[in-house]
Amino acid sequence: MKTYTAIIERCPDTNLYVGYIPGFPGAHSQAETLDELNRNLKEVIEILLEDGEPESESYFVGIQTVTV
């Protein structure tokens, strides 16, 4: 079993949650609820992994607060 970190935002136009996995090409989805988004992302990842483990384009490091 492997764990992936998802970045989640809320679209102001559609009010949908949008999520993607950094460095994992094609691993993105959207949904009306966070639970639904989690299920959708899990399904997308499972489908993408059928072709084998992708080579990561980048790795999630963390978040940072920038004061201007």
C-alpha positions in Angstrom: 0.0 0.0 0.0 1.3 3.5 -0.9 0.2 6.9 0.3 0.0 10.0 -2.0 -0.4 13.6 -1.0 -3.2 15.5 -2.8 -3.4 19.2 -3.2 -7.0 20.3 -2.9 -8.6 23.6 -3.9 -12.1 24.9 -4.3 -13.1 26.3 -7.6 -15.0 29.7 -7.2 -16.8 29.3 -10.5 -18.2 25.7 -10.0 -17.9 25.5 -6.2 -16.3 22.0 -6.8 -13.3 20.6 -4.9 -10.4 20.0 -7.3 -7.5 17.8 -6.3 -4.3 16.6 -7.9 -1.3 14.6 -6.9 1.9 16.6 -7.4 4.4 14.9 -9.7 1.9 12.2 -10.8 0.8 12.9 -14.4 -2.9 12.5 -14.9 -3.7 12.1 -11.3 -6.4 14.8 -10.8 -10.2 14.9 -10.3 -13.0 17.0 -8.9 -16.1 16.5 -6.8 -18.9 18.2 -4.8 -17.6 16.8 -1.4 -14.2 16.0 0.0 -15.2 12.4 0.6 -16.2 12.1 -3.1 -13.0 13.7 -4.2 -11.0 11.3 -2.1 -12.8 8.3 -3.7 -12.3 9.8 -7.2 -8.6 10.4 -6.7 -8.2 6.9 -5.4 -9.9 5.5 -8.4 -7.8 7.6 -10.8 -4.6 6.5 -9.1 -5.6 2.9 -9.2 -6.3 3.2 -13.0 -3.0 5.0 -13.6 -1.1 2.4 -11.6 -2.4 -0.4 -13.9 0.3 0.7 -16.4 3.0 0.5 -13.7 4.4 3.0 -11.2 5.0 6.3 -12.9 8.3 8.1 -12.6 7.6 11.1 -10.4 8.1 14.5 -12.1 8.4 16.2 -8.7 7.9 15.5 -5.0 5.7 17.2 -2.5 7.8 19.0 0.0 5.3 21.1 2.1 3.6 24.4 2.3 5.0 27.8 3.1 3.5 31.1 4.3 4.7 34.1 2.4 4.1 37.5 3.9 4.1 40.5 1.6 
